[in-house]
Amino acid sequence: MPSVLSGTSAPATSVVTTAETLAANIPASPIAEPPGSPQTVVIRGNIVFTTGASTTAVQIKLRVGQNNTSTAQVADTEQIQVAAATTNEELSFEFIDPAGQANLVASGYSITVTQVAATGNGTVVRVNFEIDYSSH
């Protein structure tokens, strides 16, 4: 049976050149899975992003905890090629957290973005996400 949480954040957050910046928090959430269920959680979604001057790519990271831009990264960094100074780029992401049941309940997550080679600021326009913690 599917168990999915979803949300949207529309922060209009400025991303200063190549600084890792919080795009959205996914709050801690109780999950109702039977004992012995798989611990894996899948976090997927998209970011609407306006790139800064000279930006060649955007890196997206998932981190454990709220407002976290430096520690406890989950999975590999996703890097998406983009055009510089482009409005409303759609950046899709998917992360798999093998310890997700514990992380989601205790801390939630932070989604961060970093522009690559940027000389101008970018903007996170909106973040849409869904968390699948169903038994697979």
C-alpha positions in Angstrom: 0.0 0.0 0.0 1.5 3.4 -1.0 2.4 5.8 1.8 3.3 9.2 0.4 3.8 12.6 1.9 4.0 15.7 -0.4 4.6 19.4 -0.1 5.4 22.6 -1.8 7.7 25.4 -0.8 7.7 28.7 -2.6 10.5 30.6 -0.9 11.9 32.9 -3.7 15.3 32.3 -2.1 18.3 34.0 -3.5 21.3 31.7 -4.2 24.5 33.8 -4.0 26.8 32.7 -6.8 28.3 29.4 -5.8 27.2 29.2 -2.1 25.3 26.1 -1.0 21.9 27.4 -0.1 18.8 25.9 1.6 16.0 25.5 -1.0 13.5 23.8 1.2 13.0 22.0 4.5 11.0 18.7 4.7 9.7 18.6 8.2 10.1 15.6 10.5 7.0 13.4 10.1 5.6 10.4 11.8 5.1 7.4 9.5 2.7 4.6 10.1 4.4 1.5 8.8 4.1 -1.9 10.4 7.0 -3.3 12.5 9.7 -4.8 10.4 8.8 -2.7 7.3 11.6 -1.6 5.0 13.6 1.4 6.3 14.1 3.0 2.8 12.5 6.3 2.0 12.5 7.8 -1.5 12.5 11.6 -1.8 11.7 13.0 -5.2 10.5 16.3 -6.7 11.5 19.3 -8.8 12.8 22.7 -8.2 11.8 25.7 -10.3 15.1 27.7 -10.5 16.2 30.9 -12.2 20.0 30.6 -12.9 22.5 33.3 -12.4 25.0 34.6 -15.0 27.6 32.1 -16.2 26.0 29.2 -14.4 26.7 25.9 -16.1 25.0 23.4 -13.7 23.1 23.2 -10.5 23.9 20.7 -7.8 21.1 19.4 -5.5 21.8 17.7 -2.2 19.7 16.1 0.4 20.8 16.5 4.0 19.4 15.1 7.3 17.9 17.8 9.6 16.3 21.2 9.2 18.2 24.3 7.8 21.2 22.1 7.1 23.7 23.2 4.4 26.9 21.5 5.6 26.6 18.1 7.2 24.8 14.7 7.1 24.4 14.4 3.3 22.2 11.5 2.1 23.1 9.8 -1.2 25.1 11.4 -4.0 24.9 14.9 -5.2 22.7 15.4 -8.2 24.2 17.8 -10.8 22.0 19.1 -13.6 23.3 21.0 -16.6 21.6 24.3 -17.2 21.8 27.4 -19.3 23.1 30.6 -17.7 20.6 33.4 -16.8 17.6 31.3 -17.6 14.2 31.9 -15.9 12.2 29.0 -14.4 14.4 26.0 -15.2 12.8 22.7 -14.0 15.3 20.7 -12.0 14.1 17.1 -11.1 15.7 15.1 -8.3 15.4 11.7 -6.6 17.2 10.5 -3.5 17.0 7.2 -1.8 17.7 7.1 2.0 18.3 3.6 3.3 17.9 4.9 6.9 14.9 7.0 5.9 12.4 5.8 8.3 14.6 6.9 11.2 15.7 10.1 9.6 12.3 11.2 8.5 10.7 10.6 11.9 13.5 12.1 13.9 14.8 15.0 11.9 13.3 15.5 8.5 15.5 16.8 5.6 17.0 19.8 4.0 17.2 20.2 0.2 20.1 22.4 -0.9 21.2 23.9 -4.2 24.6 25.2 -5.4 25.2 26.9 -8.8 28.3 25.8 -10.6 30.6 28.4 -12.2 28.1 31.2 -11.4 29.1 34.8 -11.4 25.5 36.0 -10.7 22.9 35.1 -8.2 20.2 32.6 -8.9 16.7 32.1 -7.3 14.8 29.2 -6.0 11.3 29.9 -7.2 9.5 26.8 -5.9 10.3 23.3 -4.6 7.8 20.5 -5.0 8.5 17.2 -3.2 7.1 13.9 -2.4 8.3 11.2 0.1 7.5 7.6 -0.6 7.9 5.4 2.5 5.7 2.5 1.3 6.7 -1.1 1.7 8.4 -2.0 -1.6 
